[in-house]
Amino acid sequence: MVKSELIELLAAKADITTAQAEDVVNMFFNTIVESLTTEGRVEIRGFGAFTVRKYKAYDGRNPKTGEKIEVPEKKLPFWKTGLELRQRVDGLGAGSRD
């Protein structure tokens, strides 16, 4: 599913316009991004959690030229799936609805 499909599905299920559904979806994602950039964590119980992981600087190599390059430290978002979602995807547990 892509973002546009999510918007269409939300509009149909909530009986709202596509523009309103798009605003809701964008607001949801923007809130997650804002929280990750300021607080570093977003948890949705039963679904999963986004966190920010910090990586130290290191010396790497350009694979094309073999030249040594310095890679600066960085922060990247990381996703950990919640137990209930894992069980539902796998078809296990009380949370599955087949």
PyMOL commands that set and color helices and strands:
alter all, ss='L'
color gray80, all
select helices_A, chain A and resi 3-14+18-38+83-90
alter helices_A, ss='H'
color red, helices_A
select strands_A, chain A and resi 41-44+48-55+58-61+68-71+74-81
alter strands_A, ss='S'
color yellow, strands_A
deselect
rebuild
show_as cartoon
